[in-house]
Amino acid sequence: MTINYQPRGTCSRQMTIEVEDGVVKSFQVMGGCHGNLQGISRLVEGMKVEDVIARLDGIRCGSKPTSCPDQLAQALKQAL
């Protein structure tokens, strides 16, 4: 399954997540902090969707109520 998600409240503009059998196969982001998002992508690839949600849900970016990791968790929750 391919999830195309438009994040809200972050610098990133578009997220594309490939999920197969409940596991994140790839995660790509347009916009945002390239180095940090590249690192997050490598960390979540191969993880179970539920584990990604549990680890990233609720992470904030400075004074913002959300972050790119939190938006990834929101995208995965919507897809479930």
PyMOL Python script that loads the backbone (N, CA, C, O; Angstrom):
from pymol import cmd

cmd.read_pdbstr("""\
ATOM      1  N   MET A   1       0.848  -1.154   0.000  1.00  0.00           N
ATOM      2  CA  MET A   1       0.000   0.000   0.000  1.00  0.00           C
ATOM      3  C   MET A   1       0.906   1.233   0.000  1.00  0.00           C
ATOM      4  O   MET A   1       1.905   1.288   0.716  1.00  0.00           O
ATOM      5  N   THR A   2       0.533   2.218  -0.818  1.00  0.00           N
ATOM      6  CA  THR A   2       1.238   3.490  -0.845  1.00  0.00           C
ATOM      7  C   THR A   2       0.366   4.540  -0.186  1.00  0.00           C
ATOM      8  O   THR A   2      -0.800   4.704  -0.544  1.00  0.00           O
ATOM      9  N   ILE A   3       0.935   5.252   0.781  1.00  0.00           N
ATOM     10  CA  ILE A   3       0.229   6.316   1.481  1.00  0.00           C
ATOM     11  C   ILE A   3       0.849   7.640   1.042  1.00  0.00           C
ATOM     12  O   ILE A   3       2.044   7.865   1.237  1.00  0.00           O
ATOM     13  N   ASN A   4       0.042   8.509   0.454  1.00  0.00           N
ATOM     14  CA  ASN A   4       0.467   9.862   0.121  1.00  0.00           C
ATOM     15  C   ASN A   4      -0.214  10.784   1.111  1.00  0.00           C
ATOM     16  O   ASN A   4      -1.442  10.820   1.196  1.00  0.00           O
ATOM     17  N   TYR A   5       0.587  11.533   1.861  1.00  0.00           N
ATOM     18  CA  TYR A   5       0.064  12.327   2.965  1.00  0.00           C
ATOM     19  C   TYR A   5       0.619  13.739   2.896  1.00  0.00           C
ATOM     20  O   TYR A   5       1.816  13.939   2.689  1.00  0.00           O
ATOM     21  N   GLN A   6      -0.261  14.712   3.070  1.00  0.00           N
ATOM     22  CA  GLN A   6       0.160  16.108   3.126  1.00  0.00           C
ATOM     23  C   GLN A   6       0.219  16.526   4.597  1.00  0.00           C
ATOM     24  O   GLN A   6      -0.820  16.692   5.236  1.00  0.00           O
ATOM     25  N   PRO A   7       1.430  16.698   5.135  1.00  0.00           N
ATOM     26  CA  PRO A   7       1.581  17.053   6.550  1.00  0.00           C
ATOM     27  C   PRO A   7       0.972  18.418   6.863  1.00  0.00           C
ATOM     28  O   PRO A   7       0.882  19.292   6.001  1.00  0.00           O
ATOM     29  N   ARG A   8       0.563  18.574   8.100  1.00  0.00           N
ATOM     30  CA  ARG A   8      -0.009  19.838   8.577  1.00  0.00           C
ATOM     31  C   ARG A   8       0.847  20.369   9.721  1.00  0.00           C
ATOM     32  O   ARG A   8       1.193  19.630  10.642  1.00  0.00           O
ATOM     33  N   GLY A   9       1.186  21.662   9.655  1.00  0.00           N
ATOM     34  CA  GLY A   9       1.908  22.290  10.749  1.00  0.00           C
ATOM     35  C   GLY A   9       3.402  22.046  10.759  1.00  0.00           C
ATOM     36  O   GLY A   9       4.055  22.282  11.775  1.00  0.00           O
ATOM     37  N   THR A  10       3.967  21.571   9.635  1.00  0.00           N
ATOM     38  CA  THR A  10       5.407  21.322   9.555  1.00  0.00           C
ATOM     39  C   THR A  10       5.965  21.943   8.278  1.00  0.00           C
ATOM     40  O   THR A  10       5.213  22.405   7.420  1.00  0.00           O
ATOM     41  N   CYS A  11       7.284  21.948   8.163  1.00  0.00           N
ATOM     42  CA  CYS A  11       7.955  22.475   6.968  1.00  0.00           C
ATOM     43  C   CYS A  11       7.828  21.531   5.781  1.00  0.00           C
ATOM     44  O   CYS A  11       7.849  21.975   4.633  1.00  0.00           O
ATOM     45  N   SER A  12       7.699  20.252   6.039  1.00  0.00           N
ATOM     46  CA  SER A  12       7.588  19.286   4.943  1.00  0.00           C
ATOM     47  C   SER A  12       6.253  19.452   4.219  1.00  0.00           C
ATOM     48  O   SER A  12       5.244  19.826   4.818  1.00  0.00           O
ATOM     49  N   ARG A  13       6.272  19.164   2.910  1.00  0.00           N
ATOM     50  CA  ARG A  13       5.091  19.394   2.073  1.00  0.00           C
ATOM     51  C   ARG A  13       4.362  18.121   1.668  1.00  0.00           C
ATOM     52  O   ARG A  13       3.152  18.146   1.447  1.00  0.00           O
ATOM     53  N   GLN A  14       5.086  17.007   1.568  1.00  0.00           N
ATOM     54  CA  GLN A  14       4.477  15.768   1.103  1.00  0.00           C
ATOM     55  C   GLN A  14       5.241  14.579   1.665  1.00  0.00           C
ATOM     56  O   GLN A  14       6.471  14.586   1.705  1.00  0.00           O
ATOM     57  N   MET A  15       4.510  13.560   2.099  1.00  0.00           N
ATOM     58  CA  MET A  15       5.113  12.320   2.576  1.00  0.00           C
ATOM     59  C   MET A  15       4.560  11.166   1.752  1.00  0.00           C
ATOM     60  O   MET A  15       3.360  11.091   1.488  1.00  0.00           O
ATOM     61  N   THR A  16       5.451  10.271   1.353  1.00  0.00           N
ATOM     62  CA  THR A  16       5.056   9.057   0.649  1.00  0.00           C
ATOM     63  C   THR A  16       5.601   7.877   1.443  1.00  0.00           C
ATOM     64  O   THR A  16       6.805   7.761   1.671  1.00  0.00           O
ATOM     65  N   ILE A  17       4.691   7.007   1.856  1.00  0.00           N
ATOM     66  CA  ILE A  17       5.053   5.878   2.705  1.00  0.00           C
ATOM     67  C   ILE A  17       4.605   4.599   2.019  1.00  0.00           C
ATOM     68  O   ILE A  17       3.445   4.475   1.627  1.00  0.00           O
ATOM     69  N   GLU A  18       5.510   3.659   1.874  1.00  0.00           N
ATOM     70  CA  GLU A  18       5.189   2.336   1.337  1.00  0.00           C
ATOM     71  C   GLU A  18       5.089   1.368   2.505  1.00  0.00           C
ATOM     72  O   GLU A  18       6.034   1.219   3.279  1.00  0.00           O
ATOM     73  N   VAL A  19       3.936   0.708   2.629  1.00  0.00           N
ATOM     74  CA  VAL A  19       3.708  -0.260   3.699  1.00  0.00           C
ATOM     75  C   VAL A  19       3.327  -1.591   3.067  1.00  0.00           C
ATOM     76  O   VAL A  19       2.478  -1.654   2.178  1.00  0.00           O
ATOM     77  N   GLU A  20       3.965  -2.647   3.540  1.00  0.00           N
ATOM     78  CA  GLU A  20       3.666  -3.992   3.033  1.00  0.00           C
ATOM     79  C   GLU A  20       3.589  -4.942   4.222  1.00  0.00           C
ATOM     80  O   GLU A  20       4.534  -5.043   5.005  1.00  0.00           O
ATOM     81  N   ASP A  21       2.473  -5.631   4.353  1.00  0.00           N
ATOM     82  CA  ASP A  21       2.274  -6.600   5.439  1.00  0.00           C
ATOM     83  C   ASP A  21       2.526  -5.981   6.813  1.00  0.00           C
ATOM     84  O   ASP A  21       3.111  -6.619   7.688  1.00  0.00           O
ATOM     85  N   GLY A  22       2.082  -4.737   6.999  1.00  0.00           N
ATOM     86  CA  GLY A  22       2.209  -4.083   8.291  1.00  0.00           C
ATOM     87  C   GLY A  22       3.588  -3.553   8.620  1.00  0.00           C
ATOM     88  O   GLY A  22       3.856  -3.173   9.760  1.00  0.00           O
ATOM     89  N   VAL A  23       4.475  -3.524   7.618  1.00  0.00           N
ATOM     90  CA  VAL A  23       5.853  -3.063   7.817  1.00  0.00           C
ATOM     91  C   VAL A  23       6.139  -1.902   6.868  1.00  0.00           C
ATOM     92  O   VAL A  23       5.757  -1.940   5.699  1.00  0.00           O
ATOM     93  N   VAL A  24       6.814  -0.869   7.377  1.00  0.00           N
ATOM     94  CA  VAL A  24       7.191   0.272   6.540  1.00  0.00           C
ATOM     95  C   VAL A  24       8.348  -0.162   5.644  1.00  0.00           C
ATOM     96  O   VAL A  24       9.413  -0.539   6.132  1.00  0.00           O
ATOM     97  N   LYS A  25       8.131  -0.106   4.337  1.00  0.00           N
ATOM     98  CA  LYS A  25       9.164  -0.489   3.373  1.00  0.00           C
ATOM     99  C   LYS A  25       9.983   0.712   2.934  1.00  0.00           C
ATOM    100  O   LYS A  25      11.185   0.585   2.698  1.00  0.00           O
ATOM    101  N   SER A  26       9.347   1.889   2.819  1.00  0.00           N
ATOM    102  CA  SER A  26      10.081   3.107   2.473  1.00  0.00           C
ATOM    103  C   SER A  26       9.304   4.323   2.962  1.00  0.00           C
ATOM    104  O   SER A  26       8.087   4.279   3.145  1.00  0.00           O
ATOM    105  N   PHE A  27      10.045   5.411   3.168  1.00  0.00           N
ATOM    106  CA  PHE A  27       9.468   6.671   3.625  1.00  0.00           C
ATOM    107  C   PHE A  27      10.237   7.794   2.970  1.00  0.00           C
ATOM    108  O   PHE A  27      11.447   7.923   3.160  1.00  0.00           O
ATOM    109  N   GLN A  28       9.530   8.616   2.188  1.00  0.00           N
ATOM    110  CA  GLN A  28      10.152   9.737   1.491  1.00  0.00           C
ATOM    111  C   GLN A  28       9.391  11.006   1.823  1.00  0.00           C
ATOM    112  O   GLN A  28       8.171  10.988   1.982  1.00  0.00           O
ATOM    113  N   VAL A  29      10.128  12.120   1.927  1.00  0.00           N
ATOM    114  CA  VAL A  29       9.530  13.401   2.287  1.00  0.00           C
ATOM    115  C   VAL A  29      10.025  14.476   1.334  1.00  0.00           C
ATOM    116  O   VAL A  29      11.207  14.530   0.994  1.00  0.00           O
ATOM    117  N   MET A  30       9.104  15.328   0.910  1.00  0.00           N
ATOM    118  CA  MET A  30       9.469  16.514   0.135  1.00  0.00           C
ATOM    119  C   MET A  30       9.405  17.703   1.081  1.00  0.00           C
ATOM    120  O   MET A  30       8.408  17.896   1.777  1.00  0.00           O
ATOM    121  N   GLY A  31      10.471  18.502   1.106  1.00  0.00           N
ATOM    122  CA  GLY A  31      10.532  19.648   2.003  1.00  0.00           C
ATOM    123  C   GLY A  31      11.022  19.210   3.369  1.00  0.00           C
ATOM    124  O   GLY A  31      11.336  18.040   3.587  1.00  0.00           O
ATOM    125  N   GLY A  32      11.084  20.156   4.279  1.00  0.00           N
ATOM    126  CA  GLY A  32      11.530  19.843   5.625  1.00  0.00           C
ATOM    127  C   GLY A  32      13.038  19.814   5.744  1.00  0.00           C
ATOM    128  O   GLY A  32      13.745  20.210   4.817  1.00  0.00           O
ATOM    129  N   CYS A  33      13.526  19.357   6.856  1.00  0.00           N
ATOM    130  CA  CYS A  33      14.965  19.291   7.144  1.00  0.00           C
ATOM    131  C   CYS A  33      15.519  17.996   6.550  1.00  0.00           C
ATOM    132  O   CYS A  33      15.350  16.919   7.121  1.00  0.00           O
ATOM    133  N   HIS A  34      16.173  18.112   5.415  1.00  0.00           N
ATOM    134  CA  HIS A  34      16.563  16.946   4.623  1.00  0.00           C
ATOM    135  C   HIS A  34      17.364  15.914   5.426  1.00  0.00           C
ATOM    136  O   HIS A  34      17.046  14.725   5.390  1.00  0.00           O
ATOM    137  N   GLY A  35      18.377  16.349   6.133  1.00  0.00           N
ATOM    138  CA  GLY A  35      19.218  15.400   6.873  1.00  0.00           C
ATOM    139  C   GLY A  35      18.449  14.650   7.944  1.00  0.00           C
ATOM    140  O   GLY A  35      18.569  13.431   8.066  1.00  0.00           O
ATOM    141  N   ASN A  36      17.661  15.379   8.718  1.00  0.00           N
ATOM    142  CA  ASN A  36      16.882  14.737   9.779  1.00  0.00           C
ATOM    143  C   ASN A  36      15.871  13.756   9.195  1.00  0.00           C
ATOM    144  O   ASN A  36      15.711  12.649   9.708  1.00  0.00           O
ATOM    145  N   LEU A  37      15.196  14.156   8.135  1.00  0.00           N
ATOM    146  CA  LEU A  37      14.169  13.285   7.555  1.00  0.00           C
ATOM    147  C   LEU A  37      14.788  12.078   6.856  1.00  0.00           C
ATOM    148  O   LEU A  37      14.186  11.004   6.821  1.00  0.00           O
ATOM    149  N   GLN A  38      15.965  12.245   6.311  1.00  0.00           N
ATOM    150  CA  GLN A  38      16.661  11.103   5.718  1.00  0.00           C
ATOM    151  C   GLN A  38      17.020  10.100   6.819  1.00  0.00           C
ATOM    152  O   GLN A  38      16.915   8.889   6.624  1.00  0.00           O
ATOM    153  N   GLY A  39      17.440  10.613   7.968  1.00  0.00           N
ATOM    154  CA  GLY A  39      17.746   9.740   9.104  1.00  0.00           C
ATOM    155  C   GLY A  39      16.515   9.012   9.609  1.00  0.00           C
ATOM    156  O   GLY A  39      16.564   7.809   9.868  1.00  0.00           O
ATOM    157  N   ILE A  40      15.401   9.739   9.753  1.00  0.00           N
ATOM    158  CA  ILE A  40      14.153   9.115  10.192  1.00  0.00           C
ATOM    159  C   ILE A  40      13.731   8.035   9.208  1.00  0.00           C
ATOM    160  O   ILE A  40      13.291   6.956   9.606  1.00  0.00           O
ATOM    161  N   SER A  41      13.868   8.332   7.921  1.00  0.00           N
ATOM    162  CA  SER A  41      13.498   7.359   6.888  1.00  0.00           C
ATOM    163  C   SER A  41      14.266   6.053   7.071  1.00  0.00           C
ATOM    164  O   SER A  41      13.681   4.970   7.029  1.00  0.00           O
ATOM    165  N   ARG A  42      15.545   6.156   7.268  1.00  0.00           N
ATOM    166  CA  ARG A  42      16.364   4.944   7.427  1.00  0.00           C
ATOM    167  C   ARG A  42      16.029   4.195   8.715  1.00  0.00           C
ATOM    168  O   ARG A  42      16.110   2.967   8.767  1.00  0.00           O
ATOM    169  N   LEU A  43      15.658   4.935   9.743  1.00  0.00           N
ATOM    170  CA  LEU A  43      15.326   4.292  11.011  1.00  0.00           C
ATOM    171  C   LEU A  43      13.996   3.544  10.949  1.00  0.00           C
ATOM    172  O   LEU A  43      13.877   2.463  11.526  1.00  0.00           O
ATOM    173  N   VAL A  44      12.990   4.100  10.258  1.00  0.00           N
ATOM    174  CA  VAL A  44      11.669   3.468  10.268  1.00  0.00           C
ATOM    175  C   VAL A  44      11.515   2.376   9.221  1.00  0.00           C
ATOM    176  O   VAL A  44      10.626   1.534   9.345  1.00  0.00           O
ATOM    177  N   GLU A  45      12.357   2.367   8.195  1.00  0.00           N
ATOM    178  CA  GLU A  45      12.259   1.312   7.183  1.00  0.00           C
ATOM    179  C   GLU A  45      12.516  -0.038   7.831  1.00  0.00           C
ATOM    180  O   GLU A  45      13.535  -0.238   8.492  1.00  0.00           O
ATOM    181  N   GLY A  46      11.587  -0.959   7.635  1.00  0.00           N
ATOM    182  CA  GLY A  46      11.686  -2.287   8.224  1.00  0.00           C
ATOM    183  C   GLY A  46      10.968  -2.415   9.554  1.00  0.00           C
ATOM    184  O   GLY A  46      10.862  -3.515  10.097  1.00  0.00           O
ATOM    185  N   MET A  47      10.472  -1.304  10.087  1.00  0.00           N
ATOM    186  CA  MET A  47       9.746  -1.353  11.366  1.00  0.00           C
ATOM    187  C   MET A  47       8.272  -1.651  11.143  1.00  0.00           C
ATOM    188  O   MET A  47       7.710  -1.317  10.100  1.00  0.00           O
ATOM    189  N   LYS A  48       7.650  -2.283  12.132  1.00  0.00           N
ATOM    190  CA  LYS A  48       6.207  -2.490  12.098  1.00  0.00           C
ATOM    191  C   LYS A  48       5.519  -1.140  12.256  1.00  0.00           C
ATOM    192  O   LYS A  48       5.977  -0.276  13.005  1.00  0.00           O
ATOM    193  N   VAL A  49       4.407  -0.972  11.535  1.00  0.00           N
ATOM    194  CA  VAL A  49       3.650   0.277  11.575  1.00  0.00           C
ATOM    195  C   VAL A  49       3.295   0.653  13.014  1.00  0.00           C
ATOM    196  O   VAL A  49       3.436   1.813  13.402  1.00  0.00           O
ATOM    197  N   GLU A  50       2.842  -0.308  13.800  1.00  0.00           N
ATOM    198  CA  GLU A  50       2.442  -0.036  15.177  1.00  0.00           C
ATOM    199  C   GLU A  50       3.607   0.484  16.016  1.00  0.00           C
ATOM    200  O   GLU A  50       3.420   1.340  16.880  1.00  0.00           O
ATOM    201  N   ASP A  51       4.809  -0.031  15.761  1.00  0.00           N
ATOM    202  CA  ASP A  51       5.992   0.418  16.500  1.00  0.00           C
ATOM    203  C   ASP A  51       6.370   1.847  16.114  1.00  0.00           C
ATOM    204  O   ASP A  51       6.757   2.643  16.970  1.00  0.00           O
ATOM    205  N   VAL A  52       6.257   2.168  14.827  1.00  0.00           N
ATOM    206  CA  VAL A  52       6.555   3.533  14.379  1.00  0.00           C
ATOM    207  C   VAL A  52       5.587   4.511  15.046  1.00  0.00           C
ATOM    208  O   VAL A  52       6.003   5.553  15.551  1.00  0.00           O
ATOM    209  N   ILE A  53       4.311   4.176  15.048  1.00  0.00           N
ATOM    210  CA  ILE A  53       3.306   5.044  15.679  1.00  0.00           C
ATOM    211  C   ILE A  53       3.618   5.223  17.159  1.00  0.00           C
ATOM    212  O   ILE A  53       3.595   6.345  17.667  1.00  0.00           O
ATOM    213  N   ALA A  54       3.907   4.139  17.847  1.00  0.00           N
ATOM    214  CA  ALA A  54       4.171   4.199  19.289  1.00  0.00           C
ATOM    215  C   ALA A  54       5.381   5.075  19.613  1.00  0.00           C
ATOM    216  O   ALA A  54       5.381   5.773  20.627  1.00  0.00           O
ATOM    217  N   ARG A  55       6.399   5.046  18.773  1.00  0.00           N
ATOM    218  CA  ARG A  55       7.614   5.808  19.050  1.00  0.00           C
ATOM    219  C   ARG A  55       7.519   7.277  18.641  1.00  0.00           C
ATOM    220  O   ARG A  55       8.130   8.131  19.284  1.00  0.00           O
ATOM    221  N   LEU A  56       6.769   7.587  17.588  1.00  0.00           N
ATOM    222  CA  LEU A  56       6.804   8.936  17.027  1.00  0.00           C
ATOM    223  C   LEU A  56       5.590   9.798  17.345  1.00  0.00           C
ATOM    224  O   LEU A  56       5.663  11.023  17.247  1.00  0.00           O
ATOM    225  N   ASP A  57       4.492   9.190  17.719  1.00  0.00           N
ATOM    226  CA  ASP A  57       3.263   9.937  17.995  1.00  0.00           C
ATOM    227  C   ASP A  57       3.481  10.930  19.136  1.00  0.00           C
ATOM    228  O   ASP A  57       3.962  10.561  20.207  1.00  0.00           O
ATOM    229  N   GLY A  58       3.126  12.181  18.898  1.00  0.00           N
ATOM    230  CA  GLY A  58       3.186  13.195  19.939  1.00  0.00           C
ATOM    231  C   GLY A  58       4.485  13.984  20.016  1.00  0.00           C
ATOM    232  O   GLY A  58       4.590  14.901  20.831  1.00  0.00           O
ATOM    233  N   ILE A  59       5.478  13.656  19.191  1.00  0.00           N
ATOM    234  CA  ILE A  59       6.728  14.421  19.197  1.00  0.00           C
ATOM    235  C   ILE A  59       6.452  15.821  18.659  1.00  0.00           C
ATOM    236  O   ILE A  59       5.772  15.992  17.647  1.00  0.00           O
ATOM    237  N   ARG A  60       6.993  16.815  19.356  1.00  0.00           N
ATOM    238  CA  ARG A  60       6.790  18.211  18.968  1.00  0.00           C
ATOM    239  C   ARG A  60       8.082  18.785  18.400  1.00  0.00           C
ATOM    240  O   ARG A  60       9.173  18.288  18.678  1.00  0.00           O
ATOM    241  N   CYS A  61       7.940  19.844  17.595  1.00  0.00           N
ATOM    242  CA  CYS A  61       9.087  20.557  17.024  1.00  0.00           C
ATOM    243  C   CYS A  61       9.073  21.968  17.609  1.00  0.00           C
ATOM    244  O   CYS A  61       8.286  22.819  17.195  1.00  0.00           O
ATOM    245  N   GLY A  62       9.959  22.199  18.582  1.00  0.00           N
ATOM    246  CA  GLY A  62       9.975  23.506  19.244  1.00  0.00           C
ATOM    247  C   GLY A  62       8.637  23.791  19.896  1.00  0.00           C
ATOM    248  O   GLY A  62       8.119  22.975  20.659  1.00  0.00           O
ATOM    249  N   SER A  63       8.077  24.962  19.591  1.00  0.00           N
ATOM    250  CA  SER A  63       6.782  25.334  20.178  1.00  0.00           C
ATOM    251  C   SER A  63       5.599  24.855  19.342  1.00  0.00           C
ATOM    252  O   SER A  63       4.447  25.062  19.725  1.00  0.00           O
ATOM    253  N   LYS A  64       5.871  24.221  18.213  1.00  0.00           N
ATOM    254  CA  LYS A  64       4.789  23.698  17.369  1.00  0.00           C
ATOM    255  C   LYS A  64       4.131  22.505  18.055  1.00  0.00           C
ATOM    256  O   LYS A  64       4.799  21.761  18.773  1.00  0.00           O
ATOM    257  N   PRO A  65       2.837  22.315  17.845  1.00  0.00           N
ATOM    258  CA  PRO A  65       2.155  21.179  18.479  1.00  0.00           C
ATOM    259  C   PRO A  65       2.415  19.840  17.776  1.00  0.00           C
ATOM    260  O   PRO A  65       1.906  18.807  18.212  1.00  0.00           O
ATOM    261  N   THR A  66       3.195  19.849  16.700  1.00  0.00           N
ATOM    262  CA  THR A  66       3.471  18.636  15.932  1.00  0.00           C
ATOM    263  C   THR A  66       4.891  18.707  15.395  1.00  0.00           C
ATOM    264  O   THR A  66       5.614  19.668  15.657  1.00  0.00           O
ATOM    265  N   SER A  67       5.287  17.687  14.643  1.00  0.00           N
ATOM    266  CA  SER A  67       6.608  17.610  14.019  1.00  0.00           C
ATOM    267  C   SER A  67       6.499  16.670  12.827  1.00  0.00           C
ATOM    268  O   SER A  67       5.465  16.032  12.630  1.00  0.00           O
ATOM    269  N   CYS A  68       7.554  16.581  12.035  1.00  0.00           N
ATOM    270  CA  CYS A  68       7.541  15.626  10.922  1.00  0.00           C
ATOM    271  C   CYS A  68       7.403  14.182  11.424  1.00  0.00           C
ATOM    272  O   CYS A  68       6.638  13.417  10.835  1.00  0.00           O
ATOM    273  N   PRO A  69       8.116  13.776  12.494  1.00  0.00           N
ATOM    274  CA  PRO A  69       7.896  12.419  13.001  1.00  0.00           C
ATOM    275  C   PRO A  69       6.453  12.201  13.459  1.00  0.00           C
ATOM    276  O   PRO A  69       5.874  11.146  13.201  1.00  0.00           O
ATOM    277  N   ASP A  70       5.874  13.190  14.136  1.00  0.00           N
ATOM    278  CA  ASP A  70       4.482  13.075  14.575  1.00  0.00           C
ATOM    279  C   ASP A  70       3.550  12.980  13.370  1.00  0.00           C
ATOM    280  O   ASP A  70       2.589  12.211  13.395  1.00  0.00           O
ATOM    281  N   GLN A  71       3.820  13.746  12.320  1.00  0.00           N
ATOM    282  CA  GLN A  71       2.974  13.692  11.131  1.00  0.00           C
ATOM    283  C   GLN A  71       3.078  12.338  10.430  1.00  0.00           C
ATOM    284  O   GLN A  71       2.099  11.866   9.851  1.00  0.00           O
ATOM    285  N   LEU A  72       4.253  11.713  10.476  1.00  0.00           N
ATOM    286  CA  LEU A  72       4.384  10.352   9.959  1.00  0.00           C
ATOM    287  C   LEU A  72       3.478   9.414  10.748  1.00  0.00           C
ATOM    288  O   LEU A  72       2.788   8.580  10.161  1.00  0.00           O
ATOM    289  N   ALA A  73       3.475   9.543  12.067  1.00  0.00           N
ATOM    290  CA  ALA A  73       2.604   8.712  12.909  1.00  0.00           C
ATOM    291  C   ALA A  73       1.133   8.960  12.574  1.00  0.00           C
ATOM    292  O   ALA A  73       0.345   8.016  12.523  1.00  0.00           O
ATOM    293  N   GLN A  74       0.757  10.214  12.348  1.00  0.00           N
ATOM    294  CA  GLN A  74      -0.640  10.535  12.018  1.00  0.00           C
ATOM    295  C   GLN A  74      -1.025   9.911  10.676  1.00  0.00           C
ATOM    296  O   GLN A  74      -2.127   9.382  10.531  1.00  0.00           O
ATOM    297  N   ALA A  75      -0.121   9.971   9.699  1.00  0.00           N
ATOM    298  CA  ALA A  75      -0.393   9.368   8.387  1.00  0.00           C
ATOM    299  C   ALA A  75      -0.618   7.872   8.516  1.00  0.00           C
ATOM    300  O   ALA A  75      -1.539   7.321   7.913  1.00  0.00           O
ATOM    301  N   LEU A  76       0.224   7.216   9.302  1.00  0.00           N
ATOM    302  CA  LEU A  76       0.078   5.765   9.495  1.00  0.00           C
ATOM    303  C   LEU A  76      -1.197   5.428  10.246  1.00  0.00           C
ATOM    304  O   LEU A  76      -1.860   4.441   9.926  1.00  0.00           O
ATOM    305  N   LYS A  77      -1.552   6.231  11.241  1.00  0.00           N
ATOM    306  CA  LYS A  77      -2.805   5.976  11.983  1.00  0.00           C
ATOM    307  C   LYS A  77      -4.004   6.106  11.059  1.00  0.00           C
ATOM    308  O   LYS A  77      -4.935   5.305  11.149  1.00  0.00           O
ATOM    309  N   GLN A  78      -4.005   7.091  10.175  1.00  0.00           N
ATOM    310  CA  GLN A  78      -5.121   7.258   9.231  1.00  0.00           C
ATOM    311  C   GLN A  78      -5.236   6.066   8.302  1.00  0.00           C
ATOM    312  O   GLN A  78      -6.339   5.659   7.935  1.00  0.00           O
ATOM    313  N   ALA A  79      -4.091   5.504   7.921  1.00  0.00           N
ATOM    314  CA  ALA A  79      -4.078   4.392   6.978  1.00  0.00           C
ATOM    315  C   ALA A  79      -4.562   3.088   7.608  1.00  0.00           C
ATOM    316  O   ALA A  79      -5.034   2.199   6.899  1.00  0.00           O
ATOM    317  N   LEU A  80      -4.452   2.964   8.931  1.00  0.00           N
ATOM    318  CA  LEU A  80      -4.874   1.718   9.596  1.00  0.00           C
ATOM    319  C   LEU A  80      -6.337   1.573   9.543  1.00  0.00           C
ATOM    320  O   LEU A  80      -6.879   0.590  10.049  1.00  0.00           O
TER     321      LEU A  80
END
""", "prot")
cmd.dss("prot")
cmd.show_as("cartoon", "prot")
cmd.util.cbc("prot")
cmd.orient("prot")
